[in-house]
Amino acid sequence: MATAAPARQTASTALRIDKARVDRALLQMVSGGRAAGASALVWRDGKEVYFGTAGYADREAKRPMRRDTLAQIWSMTKPVTGVALMQLWEQGKFRLDDPLSDYLPEFAQTKVYEGTDSAGNPVLRPPHRPILVRDIFRHTAGLGDGPGDSYPQKALGAADPLNPGNDLAEFSRRMATVPLSYEPGTQWRYSLGVDVQAALVEKLSGQKFEDYVRQHIFEPLRMNDTAWTQPQGRYSRLAIPYARGADGKLQRKSEADIRLWNFSNRKLTRGGAGLVSSLDDYMRFARMLLNGGALDGARILQPATVKLMSTDQLDPRITERSWLPDKLNGGFGLDFAVRTGQPKNAKENRGAVGEFFWDGAWSTLFWVDPANKLTVVYFVQSEPFDGTLHHDIRRAVYGDNYLGPKGD
């Protein structure tokens, strides 16, 4: 009698979360001197399947990492800002292919840097097409991100748009004076575009950006600890950030650096950085995305909008992608990196096709893996950004041999 062929193994059944393996990974991060403390929270199939910590939130005070420890998540702020702006898109406040200058007129005069003339002076000209709203979502606008030796980078430093004394309107005005590094839509290069998104949220909503996000995202999702402006009473729960010194060892950052964006009187609320959150709070945000825009009765986005944001938006002709290929085999959506192919070798980060994610400057990370009905939030406070930590937490979650289901 012939036996039936075995059912095709799906990603959801193929993956096994080995709690001991994740525990070991966190401990090795601390014992190896790459982190003072680390924590991770994993949800799968609608329930928590892992929580663990290792090391210290404050190494000098011997205060351990705990479930309610708060972390400065830096660029993990970006997806929150993207969700806020896409709520306004759902309301018909703008179209993705509208010129940005339709809403922020200062960008109508932004020029492209083309090089220098024979006398060494910069050559600036209007772009072939305007910056589109879509460009500030997918880092294709030509905007800069940080200091450097090129003329646009020097102009960015001189304009000082991220001065904490600027409000978002002033940030936007200063940012628009900085020449673009390339023609809009032709390259992927990490940028301050998400901070421009925050200015756009203010303009379209008529609310202060921080107030809008609190009212329309944090309160409905019951993310009670997440905010840019934090009460002083929460400082004792904050994980202390550590920076690697010349000797290769992690050293405590200064009190002024730690307090600047959350426990001070700064004016600027950035769209691209600046949030403080807890594991459980950010997991609620991640679970909302995994659930297609809703959680526990709170509808934040429509399912089609989440799908749009988590779909690769980069044209194949955009081949200049800076360091994005170092993160994954894939592309970029609207404020998320998007996996379109399985890891090509064991050195690459583990993951499943369809995954979307982002991380933070002090090495925090989250990802949403719809194929496995999985989402992970990982906290650490190590500077500079350490990609080996992400490789190891992903390997701990997926295992060395996981490459996703056949047919992905």
C-alpha positions in Angstrom: 0.0 0.0 0.0 1.5 3.3 -1.0 2.1 5.9 1.7 1.0 9.5 1.3 3.8 12.0 0.6 4.7 14.0 3.6 3.2 17.4 3.8 5.5 20.3 2.7 7.2 21.8 5.7 6.3 25.4 6.3 8.4 28.1 7.8 6.1 28.3 10.8 6.7 24.6 11.7 10.3 24.4 10.6 11.6 27.0 13.0 12.2 26.0 16.6 13.1 28.6 19.3 15.8 27.2 21.5 15.6 29.2 24.7 19.0 27.9 26.0 20.6 28.9 22.7 19.3 32.5 23.0 20.3 32.7 26.7 23.9 31.6 25.8 24.1 34.2 23.0 23.1 37.0 25.4 25.6 35.8 28.0 28.4 35.6 25.4 27.7 39.2 24.3 28.4 40.4 27.8 31.2 38.0 28.7 32.9 38.9 25.4 32.9 42.6 26.3 30.7 43.6 23.4 27.8 44.7 25.7 27.4 45.7 29.3 23.9 44.3 29.2 21.5 42.8 26.7 17.9 41.6 26.6 15.6 40.1 24.1 11.8 39.4 23.8 10.4 37.0 21.2 6.7 36.5 20.3 5.5 33.8 17.9 2.1 32.5 16.9 0.4 35.1 19.1 2.3 34.3 22.4 5.5 35.1 24.1 8.1 32.3 23.6 11.2 33.9 25.0 12.3 36.6 27.4 15.8 36.9 28.8 18.5 39.2 29.9 22.2 39.2 30.7 24.6 41.7 32.3 23.9 45.2 33.6 21.8 48.2 32.7 24.2 50.2 34.8 27.5 48.3 35.1 29.0 50.6 37.7 26.0 50.5 40.0 25.6 46.7 39.4 22.0 47.4 38.3 20.9 44.4 36.2 19.0 44.5 32.9 15.4 43.9 33.7 12.2 43.6 31.8 11.2 47.2 32.6 14.6 48.6 31.7 14.3 51.6 29.3 16.6 52.0 26.3 17.4 54.8 23.9 16.5 53.1 20.6 17.8 55.7 18.2 16.9 54.8 14.6 14.2 52.3 15.7 12.3 55.6 16.0 12.1 55.7 12.2 9.4 53.0 11.7 7.3 54.8 14.3 7.5 58.1 12.4 6.8 56.2 9.1 3.6 54.7 10.7 2.5 58.2 11.8 3.0 59.7 8.4 1.3 56.8 6.6 -1.8 57.3 8.9 -2.1 60.7 7.3 -1.6 59.1 3.8 -4.5 56.9 4.6 -6.6 60.0 5.3 -5.7 61.4 1.8 -3.5 64.2 3.1 -0.8 63.5 0.5 0.2 61.1 -2.3 3.5 59.3 -2.2 4.5 60.7 -5.6 3.7 64.3 -4.7 6.6 66.7 -4.7 7.8 67.3 -1.1 7.7 71.0 -1.8 3.9 70.9 -2.2 3.8 70.6 1.6 7.3 71.9 2.7 7.8 74.8 0.2 11.4 75.4 1.3 12.5 72.3 -0.6 11.5 73.8 -3.9 14.8 75.6 -4.0 17.0 72.7 -3.0 19.8 72.2 -5.5 22.0 69.2 -6.5 25.7 69.3 -6.0 27.4 68.4 -9.4 31.1 68.9 -8.4 33.4 71.9 -8.7 34.3 74.3 -11.5 37.9 75.1 -12.7 38.3 77.6 -9.8 37.3 75.0 -7.3 33.8 76.5 -6.6 30.8 74.2 -6.1 28.5 73.7 -9.0 24.9 73.6 -7.9 21.9 73.1 -10.2 18.2 72.3 -9.9 17.5 68.5 -9.8 16.1 66.8 -12.9 13.0 66.0 -10.9 11.8 67.2 -7.5 12.2 65.3 -4.3 9.0 63.2 -3.9 7.4 62.3 -0.6 8.2 58.7 -1.5 11.9 59.6 -1.5 12.0 60.7 2.1 10.5 57.3 3.1 13.0 55.2 1.2 16.3 57.2 1.5 16.4 58.1 -2.1 16.0 61.9 -1.9 19.7 62.8 -2.0 19.7 64.2 1.5 22.7 63.8 3.8 23.0 62.1 7.2 26.2 63.1 8.9 29.5 64.9 8.8 32.1 64.2 6.1 34.5 65.7 3.6 32.2 66.2 0.6 30.7 69.6 -0.1 27.2 68.6 0.8 28.4 67.0 4.0 30.2 70.2 5.0 27.2 72.2 4.1 25.1 70.0 6.3 27.5 70.6 9.2 27.3 74.3 8.7 23.5 74.4 8.5 23.3 72.5 11.8 19.7 71.3 11.3 19.9 68.8 14.2 20.8 71.5 16.8 18.6 70.5 19.8 17.6 74.2 20.0 15.8 74.0 16.6 12.1 73.1 16.4 11.0 70.9 13.4 10.1 73.8 11.3 13.5 75.4 11.7 15.1 72.0 11.1 13.3 71.7 7.8 14.2 75.2 6.7 17.9 74.5 7.4 17.8 71.1 5.8 16.4 72.5 2.6 19.5 74.8 2.2 21.8 71.8 2.0 22.7 70.6 -1.5 21.6 67.1 -2.5 24.4 64.6 -2.9 22.8 62.9 -5.9 19.8 63.1 -8.2 16.6 62.2 -6.3 15.5 58.6 -7.0 18.9 57.4 -8.3 20.7 56.0 -5.2 19.9 54.6 -1.7 21.8 56.5 0.9 20.9 56.8 4.6 19.7 60.2 5.4 17.8 62.7 7.6 14.7 62.1 5.4 12.8 60.6 8.3 13.4 63.8 10.3 11.8 65.6 7.3 8.9 63.1 7.7 8.4 64.4 11.2 8.2 68.0 9.9 5.7 66.8 7.4 3.5 65.1 10.1 3.4 68.5 11.9 2.5 70.4 8.7 -0.3 67.9 7.6 -1.8 67.2 11.1 -1.6 70.7 12.6 -0.2 69.1 15.8 3.2 69.0 17.3 4.9 65.8 16.1 5.4 64.4 19.6 1.8 65.1 20.5 0.5 63.5 17.3 2.5 60.3 17.8 1.5 60.0 21.5 -2.2 60.4 20.7 -2.4 58.3 17.5 0.1 55.5 18.2 1.4 55.2 21.8 -1.8 55.7 23.6 -3.9 53.4 21.5 -1.2 50.7 21.7 -0.8 51.3 25.4 2.9 52.0 25.0 3.0 53.8 28.3 6.8 54.1 28.7 7.6 55.2 25.2 8.3 58.9 24.5 10.9 61.4 23.4 10.4 63.6 26.4 10.8 61.5 29.5 9.9 62.4 33.1 12.9 62.6 35.4 11.5 59.8 37.5 12.2 57.2 34.8 15.9 58.0 34.6 16.7 55.3 37.2 15.3 52.7 34.8 17.4 53.8 31.9 20.1 51.5 30.5 23.4 53.3 30.5 25.1 53.5 27.1 28.7 52.5 26.7 31.1 53.5 24.0 34.2 51.5 22.9 37.4 53.3 23.9 40.8 53.3 22.3 41.7 50.2 24.3 38.7 48.3 22.8 36.8 48.3 26.1 33.3 49.7 26.7 33.4 53.0 28.7 30.4 54.7 30.2 29.1 57.7 28.2 28.9 61.1 29.8 25.8 62.2 31.7 25.3 65.0 29.3 25.3 62.6 26.3 22.8 60.3 28.1 20.4 63.1 29.0 20.5 65.2 25.9 17.5 64.0 23.9 15.2 62.7 26.6 15.9 64.3 29.9 16.7 67.9 29.0 15.0 71.0 27.7 15.7 70.5 24.0 13.3 71.8 21.4 13.9 69.4 18.6 11.8 66.2 18.4 13.5 64.1 15.7 11.6 61.7 13.5 14.7 59.7 12.8 15.9 59.1 16.4 15.3 60.0 20.0 12.7 57.6 21.4 13.1 55.8 24.7 11.2 52.6 25.0 10.9 49.3 26.9 11.0 45.8 25.5 7.3 45.3 26.1 6.3 48.6 24.7 8.2 48.2 21.4 7.0 44.7 21.2 3.4 46.0 21.1 4.4 48.2 18.2 6.0 45.2 16.4 3.1 42.9 17.1 0.8 45.6 15.6 2.8 45.4 12.4 2.8 41.6 12.4 -1.0 41.7 12.8 -1.5 43.9 9.8 -1.8 47.2 11.6 -4.0 46.3 14.7 -3.5 45.1 18.2 -5.9 44.3 21.0 -8.7 46.2 19.3 -6.7 49.3 18.3 -6.4 49.8 14.5 -3.3 51.9 13.8 -3.0 51.2 10.0 -4.9 49.2 7.4 -3.4 45.8 6.4 -2.7 47.1 2.9 -0.7 50.0 4.2 1.5 47.7 6.3 2.0 45.6 3.2 3.0 48.6 1.2 5.5 49.8 3.8 7.1 46.3 4.1 7.4 45.8 0.3 10.7 46.6 -1.4 10.3 50.0 -3.1 13.8 50.3 -4.7 13.8 50.1 -8.5 16.4 47.6 -9.8 18.2 50.5 -11.5 19.0 51.9 -8.0 22.2 49.9 -7.7 24.2 52.3 -5.5 22.9 51.3 -2.1 25.7 52.2 0.3 25.9 49.7 3.2 22.3 48.4 2.9 23.5 45.1 1.3 25.6 44.4 4.4 22.4 44.1 6.4 20.4 41.7 4.3 19.7 40.1 1.0 17.0 42.5 0.0 16.0 46.1 -0.4 14.1 48.9 1.3 10.4 49.7 1.7 8.9 52.7 3.5 11.1 53.1 6.6 11.9 49.4 6.8 14.6 47.2 5.3 12.9 44.3 3.5 14.3 40.8 2.9 13.6 39.5 -0.6 16.1 36.6 -0.6 17.5 34.1 1.8 21.0 34.5 3.2 23.6 33.4 0.7 26.1 32.1 3.2 26.6 31.5 6.9 28.2 34.9 7.4 25.0 36.7 6.5 22.2 37.5 9.0 19.7 34.8 9.4 16.1 35.6 8.4 13.1 34.6 6.3 11.9 36.1 3.0 9.3 38.8 3.7 10.9 39.9 6.9 11.1 43.7 7.6 13.1 45.4 10.3 15.3 48.3 11.4 17.9 48.9 14.1 19.5 51.7 16.2 22.8 53.4 16.5 23.5 51.9 19.9 23.0 48.4 18.4 19.3 47.8 19.3 17.2 45.8 16.8 13.8 44.6 16.0 12.4 42.5 13.2 9.0 41.2 12.0 8.9 37.8 10.2 5.5 37.2 8.8 6.4 33.8 7.4 7.1 32.5 10.9 4.5 34.6 12.6 7.4 35.9 14.6 8.7 39.2 16.0 11.8 40.0 18.0 12.9 43.0 20.0 16.6 43.1 21.1 18.0 45.8 23.4 21.7 46.7 24.1 23.4 50.0 24.5 26.8 49.7 22.8 28.4 52.3 20.6 29.5 52.3 17.8 27.0 50.2 16.1 28.0 46.5 16.3 26.6 44.3 13.6 28.1 41.2 15.2 25.6 41.5 17.9 22.7 41.3 15.4 24.3 38.4 13.6 24.5 36.5 16.9 21.0 37.3 18.2 19.5 36.3 14.8 21.6 33.1 14.7 20.4 32.3 18.3 16.7 32.7 17.3 16.9 30.9 13.9 19.8 28.5 14.4 22.8 28.0 12.1 21.0 25.9 9.5 17.7 27.8 9.1 17.3 29.0 5.5 13.5 29.3 5.4 11.0 26.9 3.8 11.6 25.5 0.3 10.1 27.7 -2.4 10.8 31.0 -0.5 
